[in-house]
Amino acid sequence: MSNIRSNRVAEQMKKELGDILSRKIKDPRVGFVTVTDVQVTGDLQQAKVFISIFGDKQQKEDTLVGLAKSKGFIRSEIGNRIRLRKVPELSFEIDETIEYGNKIERIIHDLNDEQ
């Protein structure tokens, strides 16, 4: 039962985080960010937010620093939007799967061109 609830909370948080990060965060360090996934623990105490960041390595690091500084504001916004007893503690991680998929696709494309 808690697994179903944590999945629902994760999906709702993903939707709300996308809106918060695109409209409410005014930190100049935070670049173009897309929330790709949110994983919430069964007890709803912690949430791991996977993000995709457009830019080079330095811009990605700056964005992570900006998001870390904005955690309190982001949690309060989520608390205002979602009815939870306690808003989960957030941790942001860069989702490399899109870049990894593009790299594999380029390799396959290059191999096909050679043949």
CORLIN-V696720 format. One record per residue. RES is the residue in three letters. NEAR is the number of other C-alpha atoms within 12 Angstrom. Layout:
res:RES near:NEAR
res:RES near:NEAR
//
This chain:
res:MET near:9
res:SER near:14
res:ASN near:15
res:ILE near:15
res:ARG near:18
res:SER near:24
res:ASN near:22
res:ARG near:22
res:VAL near:35
res:ALA near:35
res:GLU near:23
res:GLN near:26
res:MET near:41
res:LYS near:29
res:LYS near:23
res:GLU near:29
res:LEU near:40
res:GLY near:28
res:ASP near:20
res:ILE near:28
res:LEU near:34
res:SER near:19
res:ARG near:17
res:LYS near:20
res:ILE near:27
res:LYS near:19
res:ASP near:22
res:PRO near:17
res:ARG near:23
res:VAL near:31
res:GLY near:29
res:PHE near:26
res:VAL near:33
res:THR near:29
res:VAL near:31
res:THR near:26
res:ASP near:29
res:VAL near:34
res:GLN near:33
res:VAL near:31
res:THR near:24
res:GLY near:19
res:ASP near:22
res:LEU near:27
res:GLN near:20
res:GLN near:23
res:ALA near:33
res:LYS near:26
res:VAL near:37
res:PHE near:29
res:ILE near:32
res:SER near:31
res:ILE near:32
res:PHE near:23
res:GLY near:17
res:ASP near:14
res:LYS near:14
res:GLN near:15
res:GLN near:21
res:LYS near:26
res:GLU near:22
res:ASP near:23
res:THR near:33
res:LEU near:31
res:VAL near:22
res:GLY near:25
res:LEU near:36
res:ALA near:24
res:LYS near:22
res:SER near:26
res:LYS near:27
res:GLY near:19
res:PHE near:24
res:ILE near:34
res:ARG near:29
res:SER near:23
res:GLU near:24
res:ILE near:33
res:GLY near:23
res:ASN near:17
res:ARG near:19
res:ILE near:23
res:ARG near:15
res:LEU near:21
res:ARG near:12
res:LYS near:19
res:VAL near:29
res:PRO near:32
res:GLU near:26
res:LEU near:33
res:SER near:26
res:PHE near:34
res:GLU near:28
res:ILE near:29
res:ASP near:24
res:GLU near:19
res:THR near:17
res:ILE near:18
res:GLU near:17
res:TYR near:13
res:GLY near:13
res:ASN near:13
res:LYS near:14
res:ILE near:14
res:GLU near:14
res:ARG near:14
res:ILE near:14
res:ILE near:14
res:HIS near:13
res:ASP near:12
res:LEU near:11
res:ASN near:10
res:ASP near:9
res:GLU near:8
res:GLN near:7
//
